[in-house]
Amino acid sequence: MNYHHAYHAGNFADVAKHLALVSVLLHLRKKDAPFAVVDTHAGRGVYDLTNAEAVRTKEAENGIARLAGLQGGPPALAVYLDLTRARDAYPGSPLIAAKLLRPQDRLVAVEKHPDDAAALTAALRPFRKARAETADGYGRLVALLPPPERRAAILIDPPYETETEFSDTARAVDGAIRRFATGIYLIWFPVKSSASADGFCGEVVAAGARKVLRLDVTLGVRSDERLTSAGLLIVNPPFGFEAEMREALAAVLPRIGDAQADVTWLCGGE
């Protein structure tokens, strides 16, 4: 199954992933020191949730659309909801990151598909400290690390369109951690079977990360036709991240329906 951003923008997994990204960036903003954001599989940057793709899958309808009118919760939730109000211009991860940059911060968003990369370039054009690159995200990752800022959030969110994508991602994370062990890594993955997901998570832990938090969100019964379960590995999550995500998901998931979250430390902890 190909988890192309355009078909799944605004779904339950997108909500959890973007909440986590916002939480990490807000934590990085607490210090005046600059930080970098690297998005290895950035997609188009912005999506129209009213177009034919989104209407056909109804994933946004059963995801971000369910959060209309939601109030309260931790800071990351409030910021996320404010950033995602426009349904005809729903921000992907690079646009969310770009909007949270300060003058001293910067973003490098990488996308290999030419059409998506062109759209990404246009979406990021208003942001002086954001740069789009047309390239292979895995290939660029190691070259971009370590960043001169020595503080960074790295989002690795591939479409899993090939049979080797899990191993490619694990290999890329291993190389990245070897070059920049203190970075905050957010690694998204679909959960089609517990065995494959657990094996992938084990490979990431084996890369030498000292702290790894796993966050899974599951919708009802798993299906071969659509995405119903997805996970996020957070390497080196900032202090307070786990508590904020638990609070945010507790507010969000009852709105989405039969959704459950599982948050587990694979190694380390607060």
C-alpha positions as CSV (number, residue, x, y, z in Angstrom):
1,M,0.0,0.0,0.0
2,N,1.2,3.5,-0.9
3,Y,0.7,6.1,1.8
4,H,0.9,9.1,-0.5
5,H,0.3,12.3,1.5
6,A,-2.4,13.6,-0.8
7,Y,-4.7,10.6,-0.2
8,H,-4.2,10.5,3.6
9,A,-3.9,14.2,4.5
10,G,-5.9,15.1,7.6
11,N,-6.6,11.5,8.6
12,F,-6.2,10.1,12.1
13,A,-2.6,9.3,11.6
14,D,-1.8,12.7,10.2
15,V,-3.4,14.3,13.3
16,A,-1.2,12.3,15.7
17,K,1.9,12.9,13.6
18,H,1.4,16.7,13.3
19,L,0.5,17.0,17.0
20,A,3.8,15.4,17.8
21,L,5.7,17.7,15.4
22,V,4.1,20.8,16.8
23,S,4.9,19.6,20.4
24,V,8.5,19.0,19.5
25,L,8.9,22.4,17.8
26,L,7.2,24.3,20.6
27,H,9.7,22.6,23.0
28,L,12.6,23.7,20.8
29,R,11.3,27.3,20.7
30,K,11.6,27.5,24.5
31,K,15.3,28.3,24.1
32,D,16.6,31.3,22.2
33,A,19.2,29.1,20.5
34,P,18.4,28.4,16.8
35,F,17.2,25.1,15.6
36,A,16.9,23.3,12.2
37,V,14.0,21.2,10.9
38,V,14.7,18.5,8.2
39,D,11.7,16.9,6.5
40,T,12.9,14.0,4.3
41,H,9.7,13.1,2.5
42,A,7.9,16.5,2.6
43,G,5.2,15.9,-0.1
44,R,3.4,18.9,-1.6
45,G,3.3,21.0,1.6
46,V,-0.4,21.9,1.4
47,Y,-3.5,20.0,0.5
48,D,-7.1,20.8,-0.5
49,L,-9.3,18.6,1.7
50,T,-12.3,19.5,-0.5
51,N,-10.9,18.1,-3.7
52,A,-11.7,14.7,-5.3
53,E,-8.9,12.8,-3.7
54,A,-9.8,13.7,-0.2
55,V,-13.6,13.4,-0.8
56,R,-13.1,9.9,-2.2
57,T,-11.1,8.5,0.7
58,K,-13.1,10.4,3.4
59,E,-10.0,10.1,5.6
60,A,-10.0,13.8,6.5
61,E,-13.7,13.7,7.1
62,N,-13.0,11.0,9.8
63,G,-9.9,12.8,11.1
64,I,-9.2,16.5,11.2
65,A,-12.8,17.4,10.4
66,R,-14.0,15.7,13.6
67,L,-12.0,18.2,15.6
68,A,-14.0,21.3,14.6
69,G,-14.9,23.3,17.7
70,L,-12.6,21.4,20.0
71,Q,-11.2,23.7,22.7
72,G,-8.8,23.3,25.6
73,G,-6.0,20.8,26.0
74,P,-2.2,21.3,26.0
75,P,-0.5,24.1,24.1
76,A,0.5,21.8,21.2
77,L,-3.1,21.0,20.5
78,A,-4.2,24.6,20.5
79,V,-1.5,25.6,18.1
80,Y,-2.2,22.6,15.9
81,L,-5.9,23.4,15.6
82,D,-5.1,27.0,14.9
83,L,-2.8,26.0,12.0
84,T,-5.2,23.6,10.4
85,R,-8.5,25.5,10.3
86,A,-8.5,26.0,6.5
87,R,-9.9,22.9,4.7
88,D,-8.9,24.2,1.3
89,A,-5.3,24.8,2.3
90,Y,-4.6,22.1,4.9
91,P,-0.9,22.2,5.8
92,G,1.4,19.3,5.6
93,S,4.4,18.9,7.9
94,P,6.7,21.2,6.0
95,L,4.2,24.1,6.1
96,I,3.4,23.5,9.8
97,A,7.2,23.6,10.5
98,A,7.7,26.7,8.4
99,K,4.9,28.6,10.2
100,L,6.6,27.8,13.6
101,L,10.1,29.0,12.6
102,R,11.5,32.0,14.3
103,P,13.9,34.4,12.5
104,Q,16.9,32.3,13.7
105,D,15.5,28.9,12.7
106,R,15.4,27.2,9.3
107,L,13.7,24.3,7.5
108,V,15.0,22.0,4.7
109,A,12.1,20.1,3.1
110,V,13.1,17.4,0.6
111,E,10.8,15.7,-1.9
112,K,11.9,13.5,-4.8
113,H,8.7,13.5,-7.0
114,P,9.0,16.5,-9.4
115,D,5.3,17.5,-9.4
116,D,5.1,17.4,-5.6
117,A,8.5,19.1,-5.3
118,A,7.3,22.0,-7.5
119,A,4.1,22.4,-5.4
120,L,6.3,22.2,-2.2
121,T,8.6,25.0,-3.5
122,A,5.6,27.2,-4.2
123,A,4.1,26.5,-0.8
124,L,7.3,27.4,1.0
125,R,8.1,30.5,-1.1
126,P,6.7,33.0,1.4
127,F,8.9,31.6,4.2
128,R,12.4,33.1,4.0
129,K,14.0,30.5,6.3
130,A,12.4,27.5,4.5
131,R,14.0,25.8,1.6
132,A,12.6,23.0,-0.6
133,E,14.9,20.5,-2.4
134,T,14.0,18.1,-5.2
135,A,16.0,15.1,-4.2
136,D,15.9,11.7,-2.5
137,G,15.2,12.2,1.2
138,Y,17.3,9.2,2.3
139,G,20.2,10.4,0.3
140,R,20.0,14.0,1.6
141,L,19.5,13.1,5.2
142,V,23.1,12.2,6.2
143,A,24.4,15.1,4.1
144,L,22.3,17.5,6.1
145,L,23.5,16.2,9.5
146,P,24.8,17.4,11.8
147,P,23.3,20.8,11.4
148,P,25.4,23.8,12.3
149,E,22.8,24.8,14.9
150,R,23.4,21.5,16.8
151,R,19.6,21.5,17.6
152,A,17.2,19.9,15.2
153,A,14.0,18.0,14.6
154,I,14.1,15.5,11.8
155,L,10.9,14.1,10.4
156,I,11.2,10.9,8.3
157,D,7.8,10.2,6.8
158,P,8.1,8.1,3.7
159,P,5.2,6.8,1.6
160,Y,6.2,3.1,2.1
161,E,5.6,2.5,-1.6
162,T,8.2,-0.2,-2.0
163,E,8.9,-3.5,-0.2
164,T,12.2,-2.3,1.0
165,E,10.9,1.0,2.6
166,F,11.0,-0.3,6.1
167,S,14.6,-1.5,5.8
168,D,15.5,1.7,3.8
169,T,14.1,3.8,6.6
170,A,15.9,1.8,9.4
171,R,19.2,2.1,7.5
172,A,18.7,5.9,7.1
173,V,17.9,6.3,10.8
174,D,21.0,4.3,11.7
175,G,23.2,6.5,9.5
176,A,21.6,9.7,10.8
177,I,22.0,8.8,14.5
178,R,25.7,7.9,13.9
179,R,26.2,11.5,12.6
180,F,23.9,13.3,14.9
181,A,23.0,11.4,18.0
182,T,21.3,14.3,19.9
183,G,18.8,15.1,17.2
184,I,15.1,14.7,17.8
185,Y,13.8,12.2,15.2
186,L,10.1,11.6,14.4
187,I,9.8,8.5,12.3
188,W,6.3,7.6,10.9
189,F,5.3,4.1,9.9
190,P,2.1,2.2,9.0
191,V,1.1,-0.8,11.1
192,K,-0.1,-3.6,8.8
193,S,1.1,-6.3,11.1
194,S,2.4,-6.3,14.7
195,A,5.4,-8.4,13.7
196,S,6.7,-6.1,10.9
197,A,6.1,-3.0,13.0
198,D,7.8,-4.5,16.0
199,G,10.7,-5.6,13.9
200,F,11.1,-2.2,12.4
201,C,11.0,-0.5,15.8
202,G,13.7,-3.0,17.1
203,E,16.0,-2.0,14.2
204,V,15.6,1.7,15.1
205,V,16.4,1.0,18.8
206,A,19.4,-1.1,17.7
207,A,20.8,2.0,15.9
208,G,22.0,3.2,19.2
209,A,19.4,5.7,20.3
210,R,19.4,6.2,24.0
211,K,15.7,7.3,24.3
212,V,12.9,6.0,22.0
213,L,9.2,6.6,22.6
214,R,6.7,4.7,20.5
215,L,3.2,6.1,19.8
216,D,0.6,4.0,18.0
217,V,-2.9,5.0,17.1
218,T,-5.4,2.4,15.9
219,L,-8.8,2.9,14.4
220,G,-11.2,-0.1,15.0
221,V,-10.3,-3.3,13.2
222,R,-7.3,-3.4,10.8
223,S,-8.1,-3.6,7.1
224,D,-6.1,-4.6,4.0
225,E,-7.8,-1.9,2.0
226,R,-7.2,1.2,4.1
227,L,-4.9,2.6,6.8
228,T,-6.3,1.8,10.2
229,S,-3.2,1.8,12.4
230,A,0.0,3.8,12.3
231,G,2.9,4.5,14.6
232,L,5.4,7.1,15.3
233,L,8.9,6.6,16.8
234,I,10.3,9.7,18.6
235,V,14.0,9.4,19.3
236,N,15.2,11.8,22.0
237,P,11.8,13.3,22.8
238,P,12.1,16.5,24.8
239,F,11.2,16.4,28.5
240,G,7.4,16.8,28.9
241,F,6.6,15.5,25.4
242,E,5.1,12.2,26.6
243,A,2.7,13.9,29.0
244,E,1.7,16.5,26.5
245,M,0.9,13.9,23.8
246,R,-1.1,11.8,26.2
247,E,-3.2,14.8,27.2
248,A,-3.6,15.9,23.5
249,L,-4.6,12.4,22.3
250,A,-7.0,12.0,25.3
251,A,-8.8,15.1,24.0
252,V,-8.7,14.2,20.3
253,L,-9.3,10.5,20.0
254,P,-12.8,10.4,21.5
255,R,-13.8,12.9,18.7
256,I,-12.5,10.6,16.0
257,G,-14.4,7.6,17.2
258,D,-13.2,4.1,17.8
259,A,-9.6,5.1,18.1
260,Q,-7.0,4.1,20.7
261,A,-3.5,5.2,21.5
262,D,-0.6,3.3,22.9
263,V,2.4,5.2,24.2
264,T,5.4,3.1,25.2
265,W,9.1,3.7,26.0
266,L,11.2,1.3,24.0
267,C,14.4,2.4,25.7
268,G,15.3,5.2,28.1
269,G,12.5,7.4,29.5
270,E,12.0,10.6,31.4
